[in-house]
Amino acid sequence: MLNERIKGLRKERGLSQVDLAQKLGVSKQSVSNWENDNILPSIEMLVKISRFFSVSADYLLGEDSRKFLEITGLKEKYIPHIQQIIDDLRVMKK
């Protein structure tokens, strides 16, 4: 599950394995090994990956299916607007 989540998040953001490796400060081989389920990232790297993608470690491990939006730095007055957009999209999904 972890390998699929890392690969999926990377592709969702249009990143190559090389791009992700550079952003995380690891080799392309490390990313390839994670995605091919050959090795697991360290706990420290798991935290770094989860922060980079704005997801929880539980999400990466398949224990939680929720995703989060990073809103740090936005003015408080914009947050209700973002929540309304999300709510509208959920209604459209039904």
N, CA, C and O atoms as a MOPAC input file, in Angstrom:
PM7 MOZYME 1SCF
protein

 N      0.83000 1    -1.19700 1     0.00000 1
 C      0.00000 1     0.00000 1     0.00000 1
 C      0.87300 1     1.26000 1     0.00000 1
 O      0.60400 1     2.18900 1    -0.76100 1
 N      1.91900 1     1.30700 1     0.84300 1
 C      2.78400 1     2.47900 1     0.91600 1
 C      3.37900 1     2.79200 1    -0.44800 1
 O      3.40500 1     3.94800 1    -0.87200 1
 N      3.85100 1     1.77000 1    -1.12700 1
 C      4.46500 1     1.99800 1    -2.43900 1
 C      3.46600 1     2.61800 1    -3.41400 1
 O      3.82200 1     3.51400 1    -4.18100 1
 N      2.23500 1     2.15200 1    -3.38900 1
 C      1.20800 1     2.67500 1    -4.29400 1
 C      0.84100 1     4.11200 1    -3.94600 1
 O      0.62000 1     4.93600 1    -4.83400 1
 N      0.77700 1     4.40800 1    -2.65500 1
 C      0.43400 1     5.76400 1    -2.22900 1
 C      1.52400 1     6.75500 1    -2.64400 1
 O      1.21900 1     7.83700 1    -3.14400 1
 N      2.78200 1     6.39100 1    -2.44000 1
 C      3.87100 1     7.29300 1    -2.82600 1
 C      3.84200 1     7.53200 1    -4.33500 1
 O      3.93100 1     8.67100 1    -4.79400 1
 N      3.71800 1     6.46400 1    -5.08900 1
 C      3.70100 1     6.57900 1    -6.55100 1
 C      2.50400 1     7.41100 1    -7.01800 1
 O      2.63900 1     8.27700 1    -7.88300 1
 N      1.34200 1     7.14300 1    -6.44000 1
 C      0.13500 1     7.88200 1    -6.82400 1
 C      0.23800 1     9.36700 1    -6.52500 1
 O     -0.11500 1    10.19900 1    -7.36000 1
 N      0.72200 1     9.69900 1    -5.33500 1
 C      0.87800 1    11.11100 1    -4.97300 1
 C      1.89600 1    11.79900 1    -5.86500 1
 O      1.70700 1    12.94300 1    -6.28100 1
 N      2.97100 1    11.09100 1    -6.15300 1
 C      4.00500 1    11.66400 1    -7.03500 1
 C      3.42000 1    11.96900 1    -8.40500 1
 O      3.62900 1    13.05100 1    -8.95300 1
 N      2.68200 1    11.00500 1    -8.95700 1
 C      2.09700 1    11.19400 1   -10.29200 1
 C      1.01800 1    12.26900 1   -10.29600 1
 O      0.91200 1    13.03300 1   -11.25500 1
 N      0.21600 1    12.33600 1    -9.23400 1
 C     -0.81700 1    13.37800 1    -9.12800 1
 C     -0.21500 1    14.76400 1    -9.24200 1
 O     -0.84500 1    15.67800 1    -9.77300 1
 N      0.97900 1    14.92000 1    -8.75500 1
 C      1.65200 1    16.21800 1    -8.78500 1
 C      2.54400 1    16.39500 1   -10.00000 1
 O      3.24200 1    17.40100 1   -10.12400 1
 N      2.52300 1    15.41800 1   -10.89500 1
 C      3.28800 1    15.53600 1   -12.12700 1
 C      4.78800 1    15.49000 1   -11.92000 1
 O      5.54000 1    16.09600 1   -12.68300 1
 N      5.22600 1    14.78100 1   -10.89900 1
 C      6.64800 1    14.68300 1   -10.60200 1
 C      7.22900 1    13.37200 1   -11.11900 1
 O      6.57400 1    12.33100 1   -11.07400 1
 N      8.44900 1    13.43100 1   -11.60400 1
 C      9.17400 1    12.20500 1   -11.94400 1
 C      9.81200 1    11.68100 1   -10.66800 1
 O      9.82900 1    12.36400 1    -9.64400 1
 N     10.33300 1    10.47200 1   -10.73500 1
 C     11.05100 1     9.93600 1    -9.58200 1
 C     12.25900 1    10.81500 1    -9.26200 1
 O     12.58600 1    11.02400 1    -8.09400 1
 N     12.91100 1    11.31900 1   -10.28100 1
 C     14.06800 1    12.20200 1   -10.08500 1
 C     13.63500 1    13.48000 1    -9.37200 1
 O     14.30100 1    13.93100 1    -8.44100 1
 N     12.51700 1    14.06200 1    -9.81100 1
 C     12.01000 1    15.28600 1    -9.18000 1
 C     11.74800 1    15.06100 1    -7.69100 1
 O     12.18200 1    15.84400 1    -6.84700 1
 N     11.03400 1    13.98100 1    -7.38500 1
 C     10.70200 1    13.70000 1    -5.98900 1
 C     11.97200 1    13.45300 1    -5.17600 1
 O     12.10400 1    13.94200 1    -4.05400 1
 N     12.88500 1    12.70700 1    -5.73900 1
 C     14.14700 1    12.43200 1    -5.04700 1
 C     14.86400 1    13.73200 1    -4.70100 1
 O     15.35800 1    13.88800 1    -3.58500 1
 N     14.92400 1    14.65500 1    -5.63700 1
 C     15.58700 1    15.93900 1    -5.39100 1
 C     14.89200 1    16.71200 1    -4.28300 1
 O     15.55400 1    17.29600 1    -3.42500 1
 N     13.57200 1    16.72200 1    -4.29200 1
 C     12.82300 1    17.47500 1    -3.29400 1
 C     12.97900 1    16.87500 1    -1.89700 1
 O     12.92900 1    17.59300 1    -0.89800 1
 N     13.17000 1    15.55100 1    -1.83200 1
 C     13.31300 1    14.87900 1    -0.54000 1
 C     14.76900 1    14.71600 1    -0.11300 1
 O     15.04400 1    14.32200 1     1.02100 1
 N     15.69900 1    15.01600 1    -1.01500 1
 C     17.11200 1    14.88300 1    -0.69600 1
 C     17.60600 1    13.45200 1    -0.65000 1
 O     18.47300 1    13.10800 1     0.15400 1
 N     17.04000 1    12.60900 1    -1.52800 1
 C     17.45700 1    11.20800 1    -1.62500 1
 C     17.78900 1    10.89700 1    -3.07800 1
 O     17.64000 1    11.75000 1    -3.95300 1
 N     18.23400 1     9.68700 1    -3.33000 1
 C     18.54500 1     9.28600 1    -4.69700 1
 C     17.27200 1     8.84100 1    -5.42200 1
 O     16.28100 1     8.46700 1    -4.79500 1
 N     17.32200 1     8.89000 1    -6.73500 1
 C     16.22300 1     8.38900 1    -7.55600 1
 C     16.01300 1     6.91000 1    -7.26800 1
 O     14.88300 1     6.42200 1    -7.29400 1
 N     17.10400 1     6.19700 1    -6.99200 1
 C     17.03100 1     4.77000 1    -6.68600 1
 C     16.20200 1     4.51400 1    -5.42500 1
 O     15.46800 1     3.52800 1    -5.35500 1
 N     16.31800 1     5.39000 1    -4.43700 1
 C     15.51400 1     5.24800 1    -3.22200 1
 C     14.02800 1     5.33900 1    -3.54300 1
 O     13.23600 1     4.51000 1    -3.09400 1
 N     13.65500 1     6.34900 1    -4.32200 1
 C     12.25100 1     6.51300 1    -4.70500 1
 C     11.78700 1     5.29900 1    -5.49500 1
 O     10.69700 1     4.78100 1    -5.25000 1
 N     12.58700 1     4.84800 1    -6.42200 1
 C     12.24900 1     3.66300 1    -7.21500 1
 C     12.05600 1     2.44500 1    -6.31800 1
 O     11.11000 1     1.67800 1    -6.49600 1
 N     12.94600 1     2.27400 1    -5.36500 1
 C     12.83100 1     1.12900 1    -4.45300 1
 C     11.57900 1     1.20500 1    -3.59200 1
 O     10.94200 1     0.18100 1    -3.34400 1
 N     11.21400 1     2.39900 1    -3.13100 1
 C      9.97900 1     2.53800 1    -2.35900 1
 C      8.77400 1     2.16600 1    -3.21900 1
 O      7.90200 1     1.40800 1    -2.79500 1
 N      8.74300 1     2.71600 1    -4.44100 1
 C      7.59400 1     2.50500 1    -5.31800 1
 C      7.48700 1     1.06100 1    -5.80300 1
 O      6.38900 1     0.58900 1    -6.09800 1
 N      8.59600 1     0.36900 1    -5.88700 1
 C      8.57800 1    -1.03800 1    -6.31000 1
 C      8.49200 1    -1.99400 1    -5.12700 1
 O      8.59400 1    -3.21000 1    -5.28900 1
 N      8.30500 1    -1.43300 1    -3.94300 1
 C      8.13300 1    -2.21200 1    -2.71600 1
 C      9.35000 1    -3.08100 1    -2.39800 1
 O      9.22300 1    -4.16100 1    -1.82200 1
 N     10.53200 1    -2.59000 1    -2.78300 1
 C     11.77400 1    -3.30300 1    -2.48300 1
 C     12.29500 1    -2.97300 1    -1.09100 1
 O     12.82600 1    -3.84000 1    -0.39800 1
 N     12.13800 1    -1.71400 1    -0.68600 1
 C     12.53700 1    -1.27100 1     0.65200 1
 C     11.49800 1    -0.28500 1     1.16200 1
 O     10.71200 1     0.26500 1     0.39100 1
 N     11.50700 1    -0.07600 1     2.45100 1
 C     10.63200 1     0.91300 1     3.06900 1
 C     11.44700 1     2.12900 1     3.46300 1
 O     12.60600 1     1.99800 1     3.85600 1
 N     10.85300 1     3.31300 1     3.36200 1
 C     11.56600 1     4.49500 1     3.84200 1
 C     11.70400 1     4.43700 1     5.36000 1
 O     10.90000 1     3.79800 1     6.03800 1
 N     12.71800 1     5.10100 1     5.88300 1
 C     12.88300 1     5.19600 1     7.33500 1
 C     11.70000 1     5.96700 1     7.91800 1
 O     10.93700 1     6.60600 1     7.19300 1
 N     11.56700 1     5.89400 1     9.22400 1
 C     10.49900 1     6.64800 1     9.88600 1
 C     10.67100 1     8.14200 1     9.63100 1
 O      9.69900 1     8.85300 1     9.37500 1
 N     11.90500 1     8.60500 1     9.70400 1
 C     12.16400 1    10.02900 1     9.46100 1
 C     11.76800 1    10.41400 1     8.03400 1
 O     11.19800 1    11.48100 1     7.80600 1
 N     12.07800 1     9.53400 1     7.07900 1
 C     11.72400 1     9.82800 1     5.69200 1
 C     10.21900 1     9.72300 1     5.48100 1
 O      9.66200 1    10.48200 1     4.68800 1
 N      9.55600 1     8.81700 1     6.15900 1
 C      8.10400 1     8.70200 1     6.06800 1
 C      7.45200 1    10.01500 1     6.50700 1
 O      6.50100 1    10.48400 1     5.88100 1
 N      7.96200 1    10.59200 1     7.56700 1
 C      7.45700 1    11.88700 1     8.04400 1
 C      7.71800 1    12.96000 1     6.99200 1
 O      6.84200 1    13.77500 1     6.70400 1
 N      8.90800 1    12.96200 1     6.42300 1
 C      9.26300 1    13.95400 1     5.40000 1
 C      8.36300 1    13.80900 1     4.16600 1
 O      7.91800 1    14.81000 1     3.60400 1
 N      8.09900 1    12.58200 1     3.75000 1
 C      7.21800 1    12.32500 1     2.60000 1
 C      5.81200 1    12.81100 1     2.91200 1
 O      5.18600 1    13.47100 1     2.08300 1
 N      5.30900 1    12.48900 1     4.10500 1
 C      3.94700 1    12.90000 1     4.45600 1
 C      3.82500 1    14.41900 1     4.50500 1
 O      2.81000 1    14.97100 1     4.07900 1
 N      4.83800 1    15.09400 1     5.01600 1
 C      4.80700 1    16.55800 1     5.03800 1
 C      4.88500 1    17.13900 1     3.63200 1
 O      4.18500 1    18.09900 1     3.30800 1
 N      5.73700 1    16.55300 1     2.80400 1
 C      5.87500 1    17.05800 1     1.43500 1
 C      4.54600 1    16.97700 1     0.69100 1
 O      4.16500 1    17.91500 1    -0.00800 1
 N      3.84100 1    15.86000 1     0.84100 1
 C      2.58000 1    15.67400 1     0.12100 1
 C      1.35800 1    16.17200 1     0.89600 1
 O      0.23400 1    16.06700 1     0.40300 1
 N      1.56100 1    16.71000 1     2.09600 1
 C      0.45400 1    17.19600 1     2.94800 1
 C     -0.57100 1    16.10200 1     3.21100 1
 O     -1.77700 1    16.31900 1     3.09400 1
 N     -0.07500 1    14.93200 1     3.56700 1
 C     -0.93400 1    13.81800 1     3.97300 1
 C     -0.38500 1    13.27900 1     5.28900 1
 O      0.74600 1    13.58200 1     5.67000 1
 N     -1.18000 1    12.49000 1     5.97000 1
 C     -0.71100 1    11.90000 1     7.21800 1
 C      0.11200 1    10.64800 1     6.92800 1
 O     -0.00300 1    10.04700 1     5.86000 1
 N      0.93800 1    10.26900 1     7.88900 1
 C      1.65900 1     9.00200 1     7.76800 1
 C      0.65500 1     7.85200 1     7.70300 1
 O      0.88500 1     6.86600 1     7.00200 1
 N     -0.45900 1     7.97500 1     8.43000 1
 C     -1.50100 1     6.94900 1     8.36400 1
 C     -2.04100 1     6.80800 1     6.94500 1
 O     -2.30600 1     5.69700 1     6.48700 1
 N     -2.20400 1     7.92700 1     6.25200 1
 C     -2.65800 1     7.86300 1     4.86100 1
 C     -1.64100 1     7.09700 1     4.01400 1
 O     -2.01800 1     6.21600 1     3.24100 1
 N     -0.37100 1     7.42200 1     4.15400 1
 C      0.65900 1     6.73700 1     3.37100 1
 C      0.67100 1     5.24100 1     3.64900 1
 O      0.91400 1     4.43700 1     2.74900 1
 N      0.40700 1     4.87200 1     4.89400 1
 C      0.44500 1     3.46600 1     5.28800 1
 C     -0.86300 1     2.73400 1     5.00700 1
 O     -0.97400 1     1.53500 1     5.26400 1
 N     -1.85200 1     3.45200 1     4.48000 1
 C     -3.12300 1     2.82100 1     4.14400 1
 C     -4.06800 1     2.66500 1     5.31600 1
 O     -5.06200 1     1.94500 1     5.22000 1
 N     -3.77100 1     3.33000 1     6.42400 1
 C     -4.61800 1     3.24900 1     7.61100 1
 C     -5.70500 1     4.31900 1     7.63400 1
 O     -6.61200 1     4.27100 1     8.46500 1
 N     -5.61500 1     5.26000 1     6.74400 1
 C     -6.54700 1     6.38100 1     6.70600 1
 C     -6.67000 1     6.81200 1     5.24700 1
 O     -5.66400 1     6.90800 1     4.54400 1
 N     -7.86900 1     7.06800 1     4.79800 1
 C     -8.05400 1     7.45100 1     3.38700 1
 C     -8.23200 1     8.95600 1     3.20200 1
 O     -8.42800 1     9.42200 1     2.07900 1
 N     -8.16600 1     9.72000 1     4.29300 1
 C     -8.37400 1    11.16200 1     4.18900 1
 C     -7.13900 1    11.85400 1     3.63100 1
 O     -6.00300 1    11.45400 1     3.88900 1
 N     -7.39700 1    12.90900 1     2.85500 1
 C     -6.34000 1    13.78900 1     2.37200 1
 C     -6.61100 1    15.16500 1     2.95200 1
 O     -7.74600 1    15.49800 1     3.29300 1
 N     -5.55500 1    15.95900 1     3.05900 1
 C     -5.67000 1    17.27600 1     3.66300 1
 C     -5.12500 1    18.33300 1     2.72000 1
 O     -4.25500 1    18.06500 1     1.89100 1
 N     -5.65800 1    19.55100 1     2.86500 1
 C     -5.14100 1    20.69900 1     2.13100 1
 C     -4.32000 1    21.55000 1     3.08200 1
 O     -4.72900 1    21.79200 1     4.21800 1
 N     -3.18800 1    21.99200 1     2.63100 1
 C     -2.33200 1    22.86400 1     3.43000 1
 C     -2.81000 1    24.29900 1     3.24800 1
 O     -2.76500 1    24.84500 1     2.14500 1
 N     -3.26600 1    24.89800 1     4.33500 1
 C     -3.77900 1    26.26400 1     4.25200 1
 C     -2.96200 1    27.23900 1     5.09800 1
 O     -3.33400 1    28.40200 1     5.25500 1
 N     -1.86300 1    26.75900 1     5.63000 1
 C     -0.99400 1    27.61900 1     6.43000 1
 C     -0.55700 1    28.82500 1     5.59600 1
 O     -0.13300 1    28.68500 1     4.44900 1
 N     -0.67000 1    29.98300 1     6.18500 1
 C     -0.24700 1    31.19900 1     5.49800 1
 C     -1.37800 1    31.93300 1     4.80400 1
 O     -1.21200 1    33.08100 1     4.39200 1
 N     -2.53500 1    31.28100 1     4.66900 1
 C     -3.67500 1    31.97100 1     4.06900 1
 C     -4.34100 1    32.85900 1     5.11900 1
 O     -4.32600 1    32.55000 1     6.31100 1
 N     -4.91400 1    33.94300 1     4.66900 1
 C     -5.65900 1    34.80000 1     5.58200 1
 C     -6.91700 1    34.05000 1     6.03000 1
 O     -7.53300 1    33.32100 1     5.25300 1
 N     -7.27700 1    34.24300 1     7.27800 1
 C     -8.43800 1    33.57000 1     7.86500 1
 C     -9.71100 1    33.78200 1     7.03900 1
 O    -10.56400 1    32.89700 1     6.97000 1
 N     -9.83500 1    34.94900 1     6.41700 1
 C    -11.06100 1    35.25400 1     5.68100 1
 C    -11.23400 1    34.36700 1     4.44600 1
 O    -12.34800 1    34.24900 1     3.93400 1
 N    -10.15300 1    33.73700 1     3.95400 1
 C    -10.25200 1    32.87900 1     2.77100 1
 C    -10.66000 1    31.44300 1     3.10000 1
 O    -11.15400 1    30.72300 1     2.23200 1
 N    -10.45700 1    31.03300 1     4.33400 1
 C    -10.70400 1    29.63800 1     4.69800 1
 C    -12.17400 1    29.24000 1     4.51600 1
 O    -12.42800 1    28.16000 1     3.98300 1
 N    -13.14300 1    30.04500 1     4.92700 1
 C    -14.54000 1    29.66000 1     4.67900 1
 C    -14.85700 1    29.50900 1     3.18600 1
 O    -15.68400 1    28.67600 1     2.81600 1
 N    -14.22000 1    30.29400 1     2.33900 1
 C    -14.44500 1    30.19400 1     0.90300 1
 C    -13.92400 1    28.86300 1     0.36900 1
 O    -14.56900 1    28.21000 1    -0.45100 1
 N    -12.75800 1    28.48000 1     0.84700 1
 C    -12.18500 1    27.19800 1     0.42700 1
 C    -13.07500 1    26.05800 1     0.90600 1
 O    -13.32900 1    25.11500 1     0.15600 1
 N    -13.55100 1    26.13600 1     2.14300 1
 C    -14.44400 1    25.09800 1     2.66800 1
 C    -15.72500 1    25.02000 1     1.84600 1
 O    -16.23500 1    23.92700 1     1.60300 1
 N    -16.25000 1    26.16400 1     1.41400 1
 C    -17.47600 1    26.16300 1     0.61200 1
 C    -17.24600 1    25.49300 1    -0.73900 1
 O    -18.09900 1    24.74300 1    -1.21200 1
 N    -16.11400 1    25.75600 1    -1.35300 1
 C    -15.78000 1    25.10600 1    -2.62300 1
 C    -15.72400 1    23.59300 1    -2.43200 1
 O    -16.25800 1    22.84100 1    -3.24800 1
 N    -15.08400 1    23.15000 1    -1.36300 1
 C    -14.98500 1    21.71700 1    -1.08500 1
 C    -16.37300 1    21.12100 1    -0.87200 1
 O    -16.68600 1    20.06000 1    -1.41200 1
 N    -17.20000 1    21.79900 1    -0.09000 1
 C    -18.55900 1    21.31300 1     0.15200 1
 C    -19.35700 1    21.22800 1    -1.14900 1
 O    -20.07700 1    20.25600 1    -1.37500 1
 N    -19.23100 1    22.24000 1    -1.99800 1
 C    -19.91900 1    22.23900 1    -3.29100 1
 C    -19.46800 1    21.07600 1    -4.16800 1
 O    -20.28900 1    20.43800 1    -4.82800 1
 N    -18.18500 1    20.80200 1    -4.17600 1
 C    -17.65400 1    19.69400 1    -4.97000 1
 C    -18.15600 1    18.34300 1    -4.44900 1
 O    -18.41800 1    17.43100 1    -5.23300 1
 N    -18.28700 1    18.22200 1    -3.14500 1
 C    -18.82100 1    16.98200 1    -2.57300 1
 C    -20.27100 1    16.77000 1    -2.98700 1
 O    -20.67700 1    15.64400 1    -3.27700 1
 N    -21.04700 1    17.83500 1    -3.01700 1
 C    -22.44400 1    17.73400 1    -3.45000 1
 C    -22.52200 1    17.34000 1    -4.90800 1
 O    -23.35900 1    16.52100 1    -5.29000 1
 N    -21.64300 1    17.92600 1    -5.74000 1
 C    -21.63100 1    17.60000 1    -7.17500 1
 C    -21.25400 1    16.13500 1    -7.41400 1
 O    -21.69700 1    15.52800 1    -8.38900 1
 N    -20.45300 1    15.58400 1    -6.53800 1
 C    -19.98500 1    14.19800 1    -6.67500 1
 C    -21.13100 1    13.20400 1    -6.55300 1
 O    -21.11900 1    12.14400 1    -7.17800 1
 N    -22.12100 1    13.56400 1    -5.73900 1
 C    -23.26300 1    12.66800 1    -5.48700 1
 C    -24.11400 1    12.56500 1    -6.67400 1
 O    -25.12100 1    11.85700 1    -6.65300 1

